Amino acid sequence: MIHRQGQRYAGLNEAEGHGMTLTGRIIRDAWVFGLLPEGDGCAGRSAGDLQNLFEAVHQAWGPYGQLPSRLPPELAERHARIHAEAVARAKAMGWTSELGDDD
């Protein structure tokens, strides 16, 4: 979520849905591919910075057809770990994967 005040991203730890959003997934995938250091939640980044990150992550996924099942073992293990930790953290903070009436 981009804060109106200065149009900066609040950061993954402050994100809506405890980071279980498209932006959160892009940030975690950037960790998988080494585009960002693990733990960098992009706090304070502009919408343009996030768009550039989205494009870099999309490009990194290209050789794998955007499918985790096609990742080489090292990346597949990193992907599984990073995303499993994110789901566990979000659930511990009250997030549920069930869709609401507005979804």
N, CA and C atoms as a LAMMPS dump frame, in Angstrom:
ITEM: TIMESTEP
0
ITEM: NUMBER OF ATOMS
309
ITEM: BOX BOUNDS ff ff ff
-5.0000000000000000e+02 5.0000000000000000e+02
-5.0000000000000000e+02 5.0000000000000000e+02
-5.0000000000000000e+02 5.0000000000000000e+02
ITEM: ATOMS id mol type element x y z
1 1 1 N 0.842 -1.173 0
2 1 2 C 0 0 0
3 1 3 C 0.887 1.236 0
4 2 1 N 0.615 2.138 -0.917
5 2 2 C 1.354 3.397 -1.014
6 2 3 C 0.635 4.424 -0.151
7 3 1 N 1.376 5.041 0.735
8 3 2 C 0.793 6.099 1.551
9 3 3 C 0.646 7.352 0.703
10 4 1 N -0.474 8.021 0.819
11 4 2 C -0.711 9.26 0.06
12 4 3 C 0.331 10.314 0.395
13 5 1 N 0.705 10.362 1.629
14 5 2 C 1.658 11.35 2.101
15 5 3 C 3.033 11.028 1.517
16 6 1 N 3.408 11.687 0.449
17 6 2 C 4.701 11.471 -0.177
18 6 3 C 4.729 10.286 -1.112
19 7 1 N 3.618 9.582 -1.277
20 7 2 C 3.519 8.449 -2.191
21 7 3 C 4.633 7.428 -1.977
22 8 1 N 4.801 6.998 -0.762
23 8 2 C 5.83 6.006 -0.429
24 8 3 C 5.167 4.755 0.139
25 9 1 N 5.761 3.611 -0.158
26 9 2 C 5.263 2.328 0.33
27 9 3 C 5.579 2.212 1.813
28 10 1 N 4.595 1.782 2.586
29 10 2 C 4.764 1.673 4.035
30 10 3 C 5.759 0.579 4.412
31 11 1 N 5.901 -0.397 3.565
32 11 2 C 6.807 -1.505 3.84
33 11 3 C 6.046 -2.802 4.035
34 12 1 N 6.703 -3.887 3.759
35 12 2 C 6.081 -5.201 3.821
36 12 3 C 5.505 -5.498 5.196
37 13 1 N 6.194 -5.105 6.251
38 13 2 C 5.713 -5.38 7.609
39 13 3 C 4.482 -4.558 7.973
40 14 1 N 4.234 -3.493 7.257
41 14 2 C 3.076 -2.634 7.526
42 14 3 C 1.979 -2.817 6.482
43 15 1 N 2.198 -3.706 5.539
44 15 2 C 1.287 -3.859 4.401
45 15 3 C -0.055 -4.457 4.808
46 16 1 N -1.037 -4.098 4.046
47 16 2 C -2.377 -4.652 4.178
48 16 3 C -2.301 -6.177 4.06
49 17 1 N -3.129 -6.866 4.814
50 17 2 C -3.145 -8.322 4.752
51 17 3 C -1.863 -8.955 5.248
52 18 1 N -1.118 -8.227 6.074
53 18 2 C 0.141 -8.72 6.64
54 18 3 C 1.112 -9.158 5.545
55 19 1 N 1.088 -8.418 4.437
56 19 2 C 2.018 -8.673 3.346
57 19 3 C 1.558 -9.721 2.359
58 20 1 N 0.342 -10.211 2.515
59 20 2 C -0.166 -11.239 1.605
60 20 3 C -0.93 -10.566 0.462
61 21 1 N -0.205 -9.727 -0.256
62 21 2 C -0.748 -8.962 -1.376
63 21 3 C 0.146 -9.194 -2.588
64 22 1 N -0.261 -8.683 -3.734
65 22 2 C 0.571 -8.79 -4.922
66 22 3 C 1.934 -8.127 -4.689
67 23 1 N 1.931 -6.953 -4.082
68 23 2 C 3.2 -6.267 -3.806
69 23 3 C 4.062 -7.101 -2.873
70 24 1 N 3.46 -7.692 -1.854
71 24 2 C 4.201 -8.551 -0.937
72 24 3 C 4.819 -9.742 -1.644
73 25 1 N 4.061 -10.346 -2.547
74 25 2 C 4.569 -11.498 -3.292
75 25 3 C 5.736 -11.077 -4.173
76 26 1 N 5.622 -9.918 -4.802
77 26 2 C 6.707 -9.427 -5.661
78 26 3 C 7.976 -9.196 -4.834
79 27 1 N 7.823 -8.598 -3.669
80 27 2 C 8.981 -8.353 -2.801
81 27 3 C 9.617 -9.68 -2.391
82 28 1 N 8.802 -10.648 -1.975
83 28 2 C 9.36 -11.942 -1.574
84 28 3 C 10.018 -12.648 -2.762
85 29 1 N 9.427 -12.535 -3.946
86 29 2 C 10.056 -13.135 -5.123
87 29 3 C 11.376 -12.435 -5.445
88 30 1 N 11.461 -11.146 -5.19
89 30 2 C 12.727 -10.426 -5.385
90 30 3 C 13.791 -10.995 -4.448
91 31 1 N 13.398 -11.402 -3.239
92 31 2 C 14.338 -12.06 -2.324
93 31 3 C 14.794 -13.389 -2.918
94 32 1 N 13.834 -14.145 -3.456
95 32 2 C 14.151 -15.454 -4.035
96 32 3 C 15.225 -15.311 -5.105
97 33 1 N 15.071 -14.332 -5.978
98 33 2 C 15.986 -14.169 -7.106
99 33 3 C 17.211 -13.31 -6.777
100 34 1 N 17.333 -12.879 -5.532
101 34 2 C 18.492 -12.084 -5.146
102 34 3 C 18.459 -10.655 -5.647
103 35 1 N 17.274 -10.178 -6.013
104 35 2 C 17.138 -8.793 -6.476
105 35 3 C 17.094 -7.819 -5.305
106 36 1 N 16.703 -8.329 -4.148
107 36 2 C 16.703 -7.585 -2.888
108 36 3 C 17.259 -8.512 -1.822
109 37 1 N 17.92 -7.961 -0.817
110 37 2 C 18.337 -8.82 0.291
111 37 3 C 17.106 -9.269 1.083
112 38 1 N 17.131 -10.503 1.557
113 38 2 C 16.009 -10.993 2.366
114 38 3 C 15.792 -10.052 3.538
115 39 1 N 14.541 -9.751 3.778
116 39 2 C 14.186 -8.865 4.874
117 39 3 C 13.964 -7.428 4.433
118 40 1 N 14.44 -7.055 3.254
119 40 2 C 14.197 -5.7 2.75
120 40 3 C 12.734 -5.62 2.348
121 41 1 N 11.944 -4.929 3.15
122 41 2 C 10.511 -4.818 2.906
123 41 3 C 10.114 -3.63 2.062
124 42 1 N 11.077 -2.943 1.502
125 42 2 C 10.852 -1.819 0.584
126 42 3 C 10.168 -0.616 1.233
127 43 1 N 10.252 -0.491 2.534
128 43 2 C 9.667 0.672 3.207
129 43 3 C 10.273 1.949 2.641
130 44 1 N 9.4 2.895 2.347
131 44 2 C 9.837 4.19 1.862
132 44 3 C 10.051 4.271 0.362
133 45 1 N 9.856 3.172 -0.344
134 45 2 C 10.056 3.181 -1.793
135 45 3 C 8.862 3.829 -2.491
136 46 1 N 9.142 4.445 -3.608
137 46 2 C 8.098 5.108 -4.39
138 46 3 C 7.362 4.088 -5.257
139 47 1 N 6.243 4.521 -5.814
140 47 2 C 5.49 3.669 -6.731
141 47 3 C 6.352 3.301 -7.936
142 48 1 N 7.162 4.224 -8.402
143 48 2 C 8.063 3.958 -9.519
144 48 3 C 9.097 2.896 -9.17
145 49 1 N 9.633 2.977 -7.956
146 49 2 C 10.594 1.963 -7.503
147 49 3 C 9.941 0.585 -7.483
148 50 1 N 8.699 0.521 -6.989
149 50 2 C 7.993 -0.754 -6.927
150 50 3 C 7.666 -1.275 -8.324
151 51 1 N 7.347 -0.38 -9.24
152 51 2 C 7.086 -0.791 -10.617
153 51 3 C 8.356 -1.374 -11.246
154 52 1 N 9.485 -0.738 -11.011
155 52 2 C 10.759 -1.253 -11.518
156 52 3 C 11.063 -2.63 -10.933
157 53 1 N 10.763 -2.803 -9.643
158 53 2 C 10.974 -4.089 -8.991
159 53 3 C 10.052 -5.147 -9.599
160 54 1 N 8.788 -4.777 -9.811
161 54 2 C 7.829 -5.693 -10.43
162 54 3 C 8.364 -6.177 -11.783
163 55 1 N 8.86 -5.257 -12.586
164 55 2 C 9.369 -5.605 -13.909
165 55 3 C 10.605 -6.505 -13.82
166 56 1 N 11.493 -6.221 -12.872
167 56 2 C 12.695 -7.049 -12.703
168 56 3 C 12.322 -8.463 -12.257
169 57 1 N 11.356 -8.573 -11.359
170 57 2 C 10.917 -9.883 -10.889
171 57 3 C 10.253 -10.643 -12.036
172 58 1 N 9.429 -9.954 -12.807
173 58 2 C 8.769 -10.589 -13.946
174 58 3 C 9.818 -11.147 -14.915
175 59 1 N 10.843 -10.366 -15.163
176 59 2 C 11.92 -10.79 -16.054
177 59 3 C 12.666 -11.996 -15.467
178 60 1 N 12.902 -11.98 -14.158
179 60 2 C 13.608 -13.092 -13.508
180 60 3 C 12.811 -14.394 -13.609
181 61 1 N 11.49 -14.291 -13.576
182 61 2 C 10.641 -15.467 -13.691
183 61 3 C 10.589 -16.005 -15.121
184 62 1 N 10.891 -15.181 -16.109
185 62 2 C 10.755 -15.545 -17.517
186 62 3 C 11.287 -16.917 -17.899
187 63 1 N 12.529 -17.238 -17.548
188 63 2 C 13.072 -18.541 -17.948
189 63 3 C 12.338 -19.737 -17.329
190 64 1 N 11.556 -19.47 -16.309
191 64 2 C 10.861 -20.547 -15.59
192 64 3 C 9.362 -20.54 -15.866
193 65 1 N 8.943 -19.781 -16.858
194 65 2 C 7.539 -19.745 -17.234
195 65 3 C 6.625 -19.254 -16.125
196 66 1 N 7.182 -18.468 -15.206
197 66 2 C 6.426 -17.915 -14.077
198 66 3 C 5.911 -19.004 -13.135
199 67 1 N 6.517 -20.2 -13.176
200 67 2 C 6.048 -21.342 -12.385
201 67 3 C 7.103 -21.802 -11.377
202 68 1 N 6.761 -21.796 -10.085
203 68 2 C 7.711 -22.284 -9.077
204 68 3 C 8.185 -23.712 -9.339
205 69 1 N 7.335 -24.536 -9.931
206 69 2 C 7.708 -25.929 -10.192
207 69 3 C 8.842 -26.052 -11.2
208 70 1 N 9.12 -25.003 -11.936
209 70 2 C 10.199 -25.032 -12.937
210 70 3 C 11.502 -24.428 -12.418
211 71 1 N 11.499 -23.948 -11.19
212 71 2 C 12.714 -23.372 -10.626
213 71 3 C 13.753 -24.46 -10.384
214 72 1 N 15.042 -24.133 -10.529
215 72 2 C 16.078 -25.102 -10.158
216 72 3 C 16.015 -25.345 -8.647
217 73 1 N 16.548 -26.471 -8.181
218 73 2 C 16.391 -26.853 -6.767
219 73 3 C 16.719 -25.765 -5.748
220 74 1 N 17.822 -25.069 -5.925
221 74 2 C 18.202 -24.043 -4.933
222 74 3 C 17.152 -22.927 -4.86
223 75 1 N 16.707 -22.446 -6.006
224 75 2 C 15.685 -21.393 -6.019
225 75 3 C 14.343 -21.933 -5.548
226 76 1 N 14.021 -23.176 -5.908
227 76 2 C 12.752 -23.771 -5.477
228 76 3 C 12.7 -23.872 -3.957
229 77 1 N 13.797 -24.293 -3.353
230 77 2 C 13.853 -24.399 -1.884
231 77 3 C 13.734 -23.016 -1.238
232 78 1 N 14.431 -22.037 -1.791
233 78 2 C 14.365 -20.676 -1.251
234 78 3 C 12.943 -20.122 -1.387
235 79 1 N 12.33 -20.334 -2.547
236 79 2 C 10.961 -19.877 -2.782
237 79 3 C 10.008 -20.504 -1.766
238 80 1 N 10.09 -21.814 -1.599
239 80 2 C 9.195 -22.515 -0.668
240 80 3 C 9.381 -22 0.753
241 81 1 N 10.623 -21.827 1.171
242 81 2 C 10.902 -21.354 2.533
243 81 3 C 10.388 -19.942 2.757
244 82 1 N 10.721 -19.041 1.856
245 82 2 C 10.342 -17.632 2.009
246 82 3 C 8.824 -17.49 2.038
247 83 1 N 8.144 -18.137 1.127
248 83 2 C 6.692 -17.986 1.07
249 83 3 C 5.996 -18.728 2.216
250 84 1 N 6.523 -19.868 2.648
251 84 2 C 5.941 -20.569 3.797
252 84 3 C 6.093 -19.739 5.071
253 85 1 N 7.249 -19.12 5.247
254 85 2 C 7.462 -18.255 6.413
255 85 3 C 6.504 -17.067 6.389
256 86 1 N 6.266 -16.514 5.21
257 86 2 C 5.356 -15.366 5.088
258 86 3 C 3.928 -15.764 5.439
259 87 1 N 3.493 -16.915 4.964
260 87 2 C 2.138 -17.386 5.266
261 87 3 C 1.999 -17.645 6.761
262 88 1 N 2.975 -18.311 7.35
263 88 2 C 2.924 -18.594 8.786
264 88 3 C 2.884 -17.302 9.595
265 89 1 N 3.7 -16.334 9.22
266 89 2 C 3.73 -15.042 9.936
267 89 3 C 2.386 -14.329 9.81
268 90 1 N 1.843 -14.304 8.602
269 90 2 C 0.562 -13.627 8.376
270 90 3 C -0.563 -14.305 9.152
271 91 1 N -0.578 -15.631 9.156
272 91 2 C -1.607 -16.358 9.908
273 91 3 C -1.489 -16.078 11.398
274 92 1 N -0.257 -16.017 11.9
275 92 2 C -0.039 -15.72 13.321
276 92 3 C -0.538 -14.324 13.684
277 93 1 N -0.603 -13.441 12.678
278 93 2 C -1.068 -12.067 12.911
279 93 3 C -2.543 -11.898 12.567
280 94 1 N -3.228 -13.017 12.288
281 94 2 C -4.664 -12.946 12.063
282 94 3 C -5.127 -13.011 10.623
283 95 1 N -4.21 -13.147 9.679
284 95 2 C -4.599 -13.227 8.281
285 95 3 C -5.231 -14.576 7.996
286 96 1 N -6.211 -14.591 7.133
287 96 2 C -6.815 -15.834 6.677
288 96 3 C -6.836 -15.834 5.157
289 97 1 N -6.683 -16.992 4.577
290 97 2 C -6.668 -17.085 3.122
291 97 3 C -8.076 -17.174 2.53
292 98 1 N -9.071 -17.216 3.382
293 98 2 C -10.436 -17.281 2.901
294 98 3 C -10.837 -15.95 2.251
295 99 1 N -11.565 -16.048 1.147
296 99 2 C -12.024 -14.848 0.455
297 99 3 C -13.217 -14.26 1.177
298 100 1 N -13.259 -12.942 1.223
299 100 2 C -14.382 -12.241 1.819
300 100 3 C -15.407 -11.872 0.76
301 101 1 N -16.438 -11.182 1.157
302 101 2 C -17.498 -10.786 0.233
303 101 3 C -17.015 -9.814 -0.841
304 102 1 N -15.961 -9.064 -0.549
305 102 2 C -15.447 -8.076 -1.493
306 102 3 C -14.383 -8.639 -2.417
307 103 1 N -13.998 -9.913 -2.233
308 103 2 C -12.918 -10.506 -3.029
309 103 3 C -13.455 -11.209 -4.249
